[in-house]
């Protein structure tokens, strides 16, 4: 693959040849996947016009060389299905050129006249530079054109250039923590468009990752009824953390609006101080009776809605198994379940030697417990031996970090998807 930087405007109409030297068409445009932050977007592929007046998509991994006179494809078949642009994709020539941008350092405003792409070490291609034209200054008869790095200009991210529907399509490919970071950087109007379009379950996942200030602001915007619905969809410990930051009358009002079955575990958590095992725990760990089989336990562990930390251990209690009623017998590590026969009973695998955490155990002692036993989940048991819930290491880390750490502008983790050799409809996703 060519290692030189290529300006996309010069690729318009460029001949495209197959590996056997036969021309198959000409470049019409370049497809990129814009990001919600300032990092350079990935180049997904080329839109190629065939002689039959039809356009197809060619992934960049199928392009072996881009020269001034032609682009050459590597060996292999090309999917001839017509190109259909997806919501999370942007055309460089058709959509990015003529966009207004601002140079971050100087504040100068200009118009994009070209975009340069170049290969990366991983054989992907990414946008590297942006050519920006500025208005004529002074007595100059020509407009000034400058080339800047992608990170040096603002106005080309998804939030700035795309509608709410396309922004939501990008968010659908991201983890809740990354969506929360991106959402906090959006202007208020766009932020509220996104919040209105998200369903309660997805919004609850994102809410759990927002800073306290963003949570309170958006909770006010949602109104009491929808705020209560979102709180119901959140995990009880996260909902309790959020309600604990609100004035008592507001928290009480939202609790009254929640369904009793959803509000009751939250009320229980609010009885404990935030920096105790009781305040940190989730009241919904995986609980089983002693006569449950290993197969039943593994089925519970494999449930897609169970967080990884909670899936690391199942807790065995005498019936009734729902917290806080069951008498705690011990825990079974997920690795033990994987090594046991499916028909074995979990009662025979219980770790009875693992020390328990009390609901009043302080954050420091909880932290030392995790450091001592190298686990990611631990049982919280009251003085009468009832299992109240489980503390997970992610909740401990959340409370150990400085207050307001989510307010910092941390770069979101990059979500990568492999490019396909054919049209994206054959493989689902073609870009990050």
One Martini backbone bead per residue (centre of mass of N, CA, C, O) as a GRO file, in nm:
protein
  432
    1UNK     BB    1   0.098   0.035   0.019
    2UNK     BB    2   0.084   0.350   0.019
    3UNK     BB    3   0.274   0.606   0.214
    4UNK     BB    4   0.147   0.851   0.110
    5UNK     BB    5  -0.002   1.138   0.098
    6UNK     BB    6  -0.356   1.216   0.030
    7UNK     BB    7  -0.561   1.417  -0.164
    8UNK     BB    8  -0.893   1.393  -0.226
    9UNK     BB    9  -0.957   1.599  -0.455
   10UNK     BB   10  -0.747   1.441  -0.652
   11UNK     BB   11  -0.934   1.167  -0.667
   12UNK     BB   12  -1.131   1.271  -0.852
   13UNK     BB   13  -1.164   1.042  -1.116
   14UNK     BB   14  -0.989   0.816  -1.047
   15UNK     BB   15  -0.853   0.544  -1.151
   16UNK     BB   16  -0.958   0.193  -1.124
   17UNK     BB   17  -0.767  -0.101  -1.064
   18UNK     BB   18  -0.707  -0.411  -1.095
   19UNK     BB   19  -0.473  -0.665  -1.053
   20UNK     BB   20  -0.489  -0.712  -1.389
   21UNK     BB   21  -0.529  -0.399  -1.515
   22UNK     BB   22  -0.830  -0.349  -1.505
   23UNK     BB   23  -1.072  -0.126  -1.547
   24UNK     BB   24  -1.358  -0.051  -1.315
   25UNK     BB   25  -1.320   0.269  -1.252
   26UNK     BB   26  -1.406   0.560  -1.044
   27UNK     BB   27  -1.358   0.801  -0.824
   28UNK     BB   28  -1.598   0.968  -0.615
   29UNK     BB   29  -1.520   0.888  -0.305
   30UNK     BB   30  -1.472   0.921   0.055
   31UNK     BB   31  -1.500   0.717   0.344
   32UNK     BB   32  -1.587   0.823   0.672
   33UNK     BB   33  -1.553   0.820   1.041
   34UNK     BB   34  -1.669   1.011   1.257
   35UNK     BB   35  -1.615   1.173   1.558
   36UNK     BB   36  -1.678   1.297   1.896
   37UNK     BB   37  -1.393   1.388   1.873
   38UNK     BB   38  -1.060   1.516   1.772
   39UNK     BB   39  -0.989   1.270   1.636
   40UNK     BB   40  -0.904   1.102   1.376
   41UNK     BB   41  -1.053   0.958   1.126
   42UNK     BB   42  -1.153   0.684   0.963
   43UNK     BB   43  -1.094   0.510   0.672
   44UNK     BB   44  -1.306   0.293   0.492
   45UNK     BB   45  -1.335   0.400   0.177
   46UNK     BB   46  -1.452   0.368  -0.157
   47UNK     BB   47  -1.623   0.534  -0.413
   48UNK     BB   48  -1.720   0.357  -0.711
   49UNK     BB   49  -1.754   0.414  -1.048
   50UNK     BB   50  -1.901   0.249  -1.287
   51UNK     BB   51  -1.970   0.197  -1.617
   52UNK     BB   52  -2.283   0.126  -1.523
   53UNK     BB   53  -2.378   0.359  -1.338
   54UNK     BB   54  -2.242   0.253  -1.063
   55UNK     BB   55  -2.203   0.223  -0.709
   56UNK     BB   56  -1.932   0.125  -0.494
   57UNK     BB   57  -1.772  -0.044  -0.226
   58UNK     BB   58  -1.421   0.000  -0.111
   59UNK     BB   59  -1.210  -0.109   0.093
   60UNK     BB   60  -0.899  -0.016   0.206
   61UNK     BB   61  -0.781  -0.316   0.225
   62UNK     BB   62  -0.817  -0.334  -0.108
   63UNK     BB   63  -0.597  -0.114  -0.126
   64UNK     BB   64  -0.262  -0.106  -0.259
   65UNK     BB   65  -0.277   0.178  -0.434
   66UNK     BB   66  -0.197   0.543  -0.453
   67UNK     BB   67  -0.180   0.737  -0.733
   68UNK     BB   68  -0.191   1.007  -0.941
   69UNK     BB   69  -0.326   0.811  -1.180
   70UNK     BB   70  -0.404   0.566  -0.970
   71UNK     BB   71  -0.593   0.290  -0.841
   72UNK     BB   72  -0.516  -0.017  -0.663
   73UNK     BB   73  -0.609  -0.347  -0.630
   74UNK     BB   74  -0.624  -0.618  -0.470
   75UNK     BB   75  -0.662  -0.926  -0.447
   76UNK     BB   76  -0.986  -1.020  -0.524
   77UNK     BB   77  -1.304  -0.964  -0.454
   78UNK     BB   78  -1.585  -0.757  -0.558
   79UNK     BB   79  -1.851  -0.597  -0.447
   80UNK     BB   80  -2.143  -0.498  -0.658
   81UNK     BB   81  -2.302  -0.362  -0.467
   82UNK     BB   82  -2.459  -0.097  -0.394
   83UNK     BB   83  -2.415   0.200  -0.255
   84UNK     BB   84  -2.488   0.261   0.108
   85UNK     BB   85  -2.521   0.496   0.323
   86UNK     BB   86  -2.447   0.541   0.651
   87UNK     BB   87  -2.508   0.718   0.939
   88UNK     BB   88  -2.180   0.693   1.034
   89UNK     BB   89  -2.120   0.834   0.754
   90UNK     BB   90  -1.878   1.018   0.544
   91UNK     BB   91  -1.829   1.242   0.281
   92UNK     BB   92  -1.580   1.429   0.175
   93UNK     BB   93  -1.679   1.570  -0.091
   94UNK     BB   94  -1.997   1.586  -0.019
   95UNK     BB   95  -1.958   1.706   0.310
   96UNK     BB   96  -1.679   1.844   0.406
   97UNK     BB   97  -1.662   2.027   0.196
   98UNK     BB   98  -1.725   2.364   0.291
   99UNK     BB   99  -1.671   2.361   0.576
  100UNK     BB  100  -1.676   2.511   0.881
  101UNK     BB  101  -1.382   2.632   1.058
  102UNK     BB  102  -1.164   2.631   1.354
  103UNK     BB  103  -0.878   2.751   1.478
  104UNK     BB  104  -0.772   2.692   1.788
  105UNK     BB  105  -0.532   2.893   1.833
  106UNK     BB  106  -0.649   3.162   1.663
  107UNK     BB  107  -0.973   3.157   1.568
  108UNK     BB  108  -0.989   3.109   1.279
  109UNK     BB  109  -1.208   3.128   0.997
  110UNK     BB  110  -1.299   2.864   0.764
  111UNK     BB  111  -1.266   2.658   0.466
  112UNK     BB  112  -1.290   2.353   0.331
  113UNK     BB  113  -1.086   2.222   0.044
  114UNK     BB  114  -0.929   1.979   0.192
  115UNK     BB  115  -0.820   1.628   0.239
  116UNK     BB  116  -0.594   1.424   0.414
  117UNK     BB  117  -0.458   1.098   0.366
  118UNK     BB  118  -0.320   0.813   0.563
  119UNK     BB  119  -0.135   0.565   0.661
  120UNK     BB  120  -0.094   0.326   0.904
  121UNK     BB  121   0.052   0.079   1.096
  122UNK     BB  122  -0.232  -0.102   1.062
  123UNK     BB  123  -0.336  -0.036   0.750
  124UNK     BB  124  -0.483   0.195   0.792
  125UNK     BB  125  -0.679   0.487   0.744
  126UNK     BB  126  -0.636   0.848   0.790
  127UNK     BB  127  -0.692   1.157   0.884
  128UNK     BB  128  -0.450   1.431   0.880
  129UNK     BB  129  -0.549   1.679   0.696
  130UNK     BB  130  -0.645   2.037   0.657
  131UNK     BB  131  -0.765   2.250   0.411
  132UNK     BB  132  -0.776   2.610   0.458
  133UNK     BB  133  -0.983   2.882   0.374
  134UNK     BB  134  -0.940   3.229   0.369
  135UNK     BB  135  -0.988   3.536   0.372
  136UNK     BB  136  -0.905   3.817   0.255
  137UNK     BB  137  -0.619   4.020   0.330
  138UNK     BB  138  -0.617   4.324   0.271
  139UNK     BB  139  -0.447   4.347  -0.051
  140UNK     BB  140  -0.514   4.076  -0.118
  141UNK     BB  141  -0.627   3.871  -0.405
  142UNK     BB  142  -0.593   3.614  -0.227
  143UNK     BB  143  -0.668   3.352  -0.066
  144UNK     BB  144  -0.591   3.181   0.219
  145UNK     BB  145  -0.395   2.873   0.257
  146UNK     BB  146  -0.410   2.611   0.505
  147UNK     BB  147  -0.241   2.347   0.682
  148UNK     BB  148  -0.396   2.121   0.913
  149UNK     BB  149  -0.452   1.944   1.167
  150UNK     BB  150  -0.722   1.788   1.279
  151UNK     BB  151  -0.682   1.881   1.587
  152UNK     BB  152  -0.661   2.205   1.505
  153UNK     BB  153  -0.967   2.174   1.443
  154UNK     BB  154  -1.306   2.287   1.444
  155UNK     BB  155  -1.628   2.138   1.316
  156UNK     BB  156  -1.584   1.800   1.229
  157UNK     BB  157  -1.761   1.667   1.406
  158UNK     BB  158  -2.052   1.510   1.455
  159UNK     BB  159  -2.199   1.736   1.616
  160UNK     BB  160  -2.141   1.964   1.391
  161UNK     BB  161  -2.224   1.798   1.101
  162UNK     BB  162  -2.462   1.634   1.226
  163UNK     BB  163  -2.735   1.492   1.297
  164UNK     BB  164  -2.900   1.327   1.540
  165UNK     BB  165  -2.923   1.052   1.395
  166UNK     BB  166  -2.615   1.019   1.335
  167UNK     BB  167  -2.519   1.046   1.623
  168UNK     BB  168  -2.674   0.798   1.731
  169UNK     BB  169  -2.532   0.590   1.548
  170UNK     BB  170  -2.258   0.627   1.684
  171UNK     BB  171  -2.345   0.567   1.980
  172UNK     BB  172  -2.427   0.264   1.923
  173UNK     BB  173  -2.097   0.185   1.903
  174UNK     BB  174  -2.074   0.268   2.208
  175UNK     BB  175  -1.991   0.307   2.515
  176UNK     BB  176  -2.131   0.455   2.781
  177UNK     BB  177  -1.875   0.612   2.877
  178UNK     BB  178  -1.823   0.748   2.595
  179UNK     BB  179  -2.096   0.884   2.566
  180UNK     BB  180  -2.079   1.056   2.820
  181UNK     BB  181  -1.831   1.220   2.733
  182UNK     BB  182  -1.962   1.332   2.472
  183UNK     BB  183  -2.223   1.456   2.591
  184UNK     BB  184  -2.074   1.671   2.778
  185UNK     BB  185  -1.966   1.833   2.504
  186UNK     BB  186  -2.230   1.921   2.424
  187UNK     BB  187  -2.457   2.112   2.346
  188UNK     BB  188  -2.752   2.158   2.493
  189UNK     BB  189  -2.937   2.110   2.250
  190UNK     BB  190  -2.805   1.841   2.151
  191UNK     BB  191  -2.821   1.689   2.415
  192UNK     BB  192  -3.138   1.688   2.428
  193UNK     BB  193  -3.188   1.537   2.168
  194UNK     BB  194  -3.056   1.275   2.259
  195UNK     BB  195  -3.218   1.223   2.517
  196UNK     BB  196  -3.498   1.209   2.374
  197UNK     BB  197  -3.412   0.955   2.180
  198UNK     BB  198  -3.360   0.784   2.413
  199UNK     BB  199  -3.398   0.523   2.589
  200UNK     BB  200  -3.412   0.435   2.917
  201UNK     BB  201  -3.194   0.215   2.921
  202UNK     BB  202  -2.966   0.370   2.775
  203UNK     BB  203  -2.973   0.622   2.957
  204UNK     BB  204  -2.901   0.474   3.217
  205UNK     BB  205  -2.619   0.379   3.133
  206UNK     BB  206  -2.513   0.671   3.091
  207UNK     BB  207  -2.580   0.797   3.366
  208UNK     BB  208  -2.373   0.617   3.531
  209UNK     BB  209  -2.120   0.790   3.372
  210UNK     BB  210  -2.180   1.052   3.483
  211UNK     BB  211  -2.156   1.325   3.627
  212UNK     BB  212  -2.306   1.483   3.882
  213UNK     BB  213  -2.370   1.747   3.732
  214UNK     BB  214  -2.500   1.615   3.480
  215UNK     BB  215  -2.717   1.458   3.623
  216UNK     BB  216  -2.870   1.694   3.753
  217UNK     BB  217  -2.931   1.852   3.495
  218UNK     BB  218  -3.083   1.621   3.339
  219UNK     BB  219  -3.295   1.558   3.554
  220UNK     BB  220  -3.436   1.830   3.531
  221UNK     BB  221  -3.507   1.807   3.227
  222UNK     BB  222  -3.686   1.543   3.235
  223UNK     BB  223  -3.842   1.518   3.477
  224UNK     BB  224  -4.002   1.328   3.702
  225UNK     BB  225  -4.116   1.089   3.537
  226UNK     BB  226  -3.861   1.017   3.367
  227UNK     BB  227  -3.661   1.007   3.598
  228UNK     BB  228  -3.792   0.761   3.733
  229UNK     BB  229  -3.753   0.567   3.495
  230UNK     BB  230  -3.442   0.583   3.490
  231UNK     BB  231  -3.394   0.490   3.781
  232UNK     BB  232  -3.519   0.208   3.738
  233UNK     BB  233  -3.294   0.127   3.512
  234UNK     BB  234  -3.097   0.146   3.716
  235UNK     BB  235  -2.885   0.064   3.930
  236UNK     BB  236  -2.932   0.085   4.261
  237UNK     BB  237  -2.654   0.209   4.342
  238UNK     BB  238  -2.662   0.444   4.135
  239UNK     BB  239  -2.931   0.562   4.223
  240UNK     BB  240  -2.843   0.620   4.514
  241UNK     BB  241  -2.611   0.812   4.451
  242UNK     BB  242  -2.787   1.024   4.312
  243UNK     BB  243  -3.000   1.074   4.539
  244UNK     BB  244  -2.780   1.154   4.757
  245UNK     BB  245  -2.727   1.445   4.597
  246UNK     BB  246  -3.004   1.527   4.674
  247UNK     BB  247  -3.251   1.663   4.798
  248UNK     BB  248  -3.476   1.521   5.002
  249UNK     BB  249  -3.739   1.609   4.855
  250UNK     BB  250  -3.655   1.515   4.569
  251UNK     BB  251  -3.587   1.221   4.633
  252UNK     BB  252  -3.865   1.148   4.753
  253UNK     BB  253  -4.033   1.208   4.499
  254UNK     BB  254  -3.895   0.997   4.312
  255UNK     BB  255  -3.949   0.747   4.486
  256UNK     BB  256  -4.264   0.767   4.467
  257UNK     BB  257  -4.263   0.730   4.141
  258UNK     BB  258  -4.161   0.467   4.180
  259UNK     BB  259  -4.160   0.152   4.183
  260UNK     BB  260  -4.161  -0.041   4.458
  261UNK     BB  261  -3.966  -0.268   4.347
  262UNK     BB  262  -3.740  -0.041   4.272
  263UNK     BB  263  -3.719   0.140   4.542
  264UNK     BB  264  -3.649  -0.048   4.780
  265UNK     BB  265  -3.338  -0.102   4.731
  266UNK     BB  266  -3.267   0.200   4.739
  267UNK     BB  267  -3.357   0.260   5.028
  268UNK     BB  268  -3.160   0.065   5.162
  269UNK     BB  269  -2.898   0.210   5.066
  270UNK     BB  270  -2.967   0.497   5.200
  271UNK     BB  271  -2.898   0.401   5.501
  272UNK     BB  272  -2.612   0.428   5.407
  273UNK     BB  273  -2.312   0.519   5.378
  274UNK     BB  274  -2.120   0.585   5.099
  275UNK     BB  275  -1.835   0.468   5.263
  276UNK     BB  276  -1.970   0.182   5.263
  277UNK     BB  277  -2.062  -0.129   5.192
  278UNK     BB  278  -2.367  -0.058   5.185
  279UNK     BB  279  -2.326   0.193   4.984
  280UNK     BB  280  -2.167   0.018   4.751
  281UNK     BB  281  -2.364  -0.190   4.700
  282UNK     BB  282  -2.539  -0.448   4.548
  283UNK     BB  283  -2.870  -0.607   4.579
  284UNK     BB  284  -2.805  -0.792   4.284
  285UNK     BB  285  -2.688  -1.066   4.301
  286UNK     BB  286  -2.591  -1.389   4.261
  287UNK     BB  287  -2.838  -1.626   4.365
  288UNK     BB  288  -2.838  -1.949   4.541
  289UNK     BB  289  -2.919  -2.255   4.613
  290UNK     BB  290  -2.775  -2.549   4.719
  291UNK     BB  291  -2.945  -2.727   4.484
  292UNK     BB  292  -2.792  -2.608   4.268
  293UNK     BB  293  -2.644  -2.620   3.970
  294UNK     BB  294  -2.387  -2.555   3.765
  295UNK     BB  295  -2.561  -2.499   3.518
  296UNK     BB  296  -2.733  -2.279   3.653
  297UNK     BB  297  -2.501  -2.091   3.728
  298UNK     BB  298  -2.389  -2.044   3.437
  299UNK     BB  299  -2.648  -1.919   3.326
  300UNK     BB  300  -2.633  -1.669   3.509
  301UNK     BB  301  -2.347  -1.571   3.427
  302UNK     BB  302  -2.422  -1.548   3.104
  303UNK     BB  303  -2.584  -1.314   3.135
  304UNK     BB  304  -2.574  -1.014   2.961
  305UNK     BB  305  -2.670  -0.821   3.221
  306UNK     BB  306  -2.423  -0.913   3.371
  307UNK     BB  307  -2.171  -0.800   3.517
  308UNK     BB  308  -1.851  -0.906   3.532
  309UNK     BB  309  -1.808  -0.880   3.840
  310UNK     BB  310  -2.068  -1.042   3.924
  311UNK     BB  311  -1.982  -1.304   3.747
  312UNK     BB  312  -1.736  -1.406   3.941
  313UNK     BB  313  -1.983  -1.464   4.157
  314UNK     BB  314  -2.164  -1.682   4.361
  315UNK     BB  315  -2.438  -1.694   4.600
  316UNK     BB  316  -2.508  -1.894   4.881
  317UNK     BB  317  -2.846  -1.956   4.998
  318UNK     BB  318  -3.105  -1.978   5.186
  319UNK     BB  319  -3.418  -1.996   5.181
  320UNK     BB  320  -3.469  -1.715   5.066
  321UNK     BB  321  -3.263  -1.567   4.809
  322UNK     BB  322  -3.345  -1.292   4.853
  323UNK     BB  323  -3.258  -0.994   4.923
  324UNK     BB  324  -3.224  -0.997   5.289
  325UNK     BB  325  -3.317  -1.320   5.362
  326UNK     BB  326  -3.077  -1.493   5.316
  327UNK     BB  327  -2.863  -1.731   5.434
  328UNK     BB  328  -2.531  -1.734   5.439
  329UNK     BB  329  -2.280  -1.978   5.306
  330UNK     BB  330  -2.137  -1.874   5.027
  331UNK     BB  331  -1.896  -1.888   4.766
  332UNK     BB  332  -1.862  -1.908   4.399
  333UNK     BB  333  -1.640  -1.936   4.162
  334UNK     BB  334  -1.631  -1.927   3.825
  335UNK     BB  335  -1.388  -2.123   3.791
  336UNK     BB  336  -1.518  -2.356   3.940
  337UNK     BB  337  -1.755  -2.397   3.747
  338UNK     BB  338  -1.574  -2.465   3.492
  339UNK     BB  339  -1.446  -2.734   3.644
  340UNK     BB  340  -1.722  -2.849   3.673
  341UNK     BB  341  -1.984  -3.038   3.668
  342UNK     BB  342  -2.307  -2.972   3.572
  343UNK     BB  343  -2.444  -3.172   3.806
  344UNK     BB  344  -2.338  -3.030   4.025
  345UNK     BB  345  -2.341  -2.885   4.333
  346UNK     BB  346  -2.282  -2.581   4.484
  347UNK     BB  347  -2.247  -2.682   4.780
  348UNK     BB  348  -1.961  -2.831   4.705
  349UNK     BB  349  -1.811  -2.522   4.627
  350UNK     BB  350  -1.802  -2.366   4.876
  351UNK     BB  351  -1.662  -2.070   5.019
  352UNK     BB  352  -1.618  -2.050   5.376
  353UNK     BB  353  -1.336  -1.871   5.420
  354UNK     BB  354  -1.447  -1.611   5.326
  355UNK     BB  355  -1.459  -1.309   5.414
  356UNK     BB  356  -1.676  -1.068   5.540
  357UNK     BB  357  -1.887  -0.794   5.488
  358UNK     BB  358  -2.003  -0.523   5.638
  359UNK     BB  359  -2.217  -0.255   5.608
  360UNK     BB  360  -2.006  -0.067   5.798
  361UNK     BB  361  -1.773  -0.093   5.630
  362UNK     BB  362  -1.517   0.077   5.527
  363UNK     BB  363  -1.345   0.178   5.253
  364UNK     BB  364  -1.063   0.096   5.346
  365UNK     BB  365  -1.134  -0.201   5.421
  366UNK     BB  366  -1.245  -0.279   5.145
  367UNK     BB  367  -0.985  -0.231   4.988
  368UNK     BB  368  -0.812  -0.437   5.148
  369UNK     BB  369  -0.981  -0.683   5.076
  370UNK     BB  370  -0.922  -0.681   4.769
  371UNK     BB  371  -0.610  -0.687   4.796
  372UNK     BB  372  -0.593  -0.961   4.959
  373UNK     BB  373  -0.801  -1.155   4.756
  374UNK     BB  374  -0.818  -1.096   4.445
  375UNK     BB  375  -1.101  -0.960   4.388
  376UNK     BB  376  -1.431  -0.829   4.237
  377UNK     BB  377  -1.612  -0.967   4.468
  378UNK     BB  378  -1.824  -0.915   4.770
  379UNK     BB  379  -1.976  -0.992   5.061
  380UNK     BB  380  -2.273  -0.870   5.234
  381UNK     BB  381  -2.319  -0.908   5.591
  382UNK     BB  382  -2.497  -0.942   5.856
  383UNK     BB  383  -2.527  -1.027   6.197
  384UNK     BB  384  -2.746  -1.268   6.101
  385UNK     BB  385  -2.641  -1.382   5.802
  386UNK     BB  386  -2.740  -1.193   5.578
  387UNK     BB  387  -2.766  -1.124   5.249
  388UNK     BB  388  -2.741  -0.794   5.103
  389UNK     BB  389  -2.482  -0.814   4.902
  390UNK     BB  390  -2.241  -0.659   4.666
  391UNK     BB  391  -1.910  -0.578   4.611
  392UNK     BB  392  -1.735  -0.394   4.366
  393UNK     BB  393  -1.444  -0.271   4.232
  394UNK     BB  394  -1.567  -0.035   4.065
  395UNK     BB  395  -1.699   0.109   4.310
  396UNK     BB  396  -1.440   0.161   4.463
  397UNK     BB  397  -1.293   0.331   4.249
  398UNK     BB  398  -1.505   0.554   4.226
  399UNK     BB  399  -1.451   0.643   4.541
  400UNK     BB  400  -1.131   0.689   4.524
  401UNK     BB  401  -1.161   0.898   4.343
  402UNK     BB  402  -1.182   1.204   4.277
  403UNK     BB  403  -1.390   1.443   4.294
  404UNK     BB  404  -1.499   1.490   3.964
  405UNK     BB  405  -1.350   1.301   3.750
  406UNK     BB  406  -1.572   1.309   3.515
  407UNK     BB  407  -1.518   1.619   3.431
  408UNK     BB  408  -1.296   1.532   3.279
  409UNK     BB  409  -1.124   1.535   2.964
  410UNK     BB  410  -1.152   1.229   2.859
  411UNK     BB  411  -1.054   1.006   2.646
  412UNK     BB  412  -1.200   0.796   2.448
  413UNK     BB  413  -1.229   0.493   2.355
  414UNK     BB  414  -1.147   0.310   2.090
  415UNK     BB  415  -1.361   0.180   1.834
  416UNK     BB  416  -1.312  -0.115   1.660
  417UNK     BB  417  -1.355  -0.216   1.316
  418UNK     BB  418  -1.360  -0.425   1.072
  419UNK     BB  419  -1.301  -0.448   0.758
  420UNK     BB  420  -1.446  -0.521   0.450
  421UNK     BB  421  -1.468  -0.688   0.130
  422UNK     BB  422  -1.750  -0.571   0.121
  423UNK     BB  423  -2.043  -0.489   0.165
  424UNK     BB  424  -2.188  -0.399   0.464
  425UNK     BB  425  -2.445  -0.585   0.439
  426UNK     BB  426  -2.265  -0.852   0.487
  427UNK     BB  427  -2.137  -0.745   0.801
  428UNK     BB  428  -2.281  -0.470   0.919
  429UNK     BB  429  -1.991  -0.334   0.999
  430UNK     BB  430  -1.738  -0.085   0.862
  431UNK     BB  431  -1.713   0.120   1.115
  432UNK     BB  432  -1.637   0.343   1.390
   0.00000   0.00000   0.00000
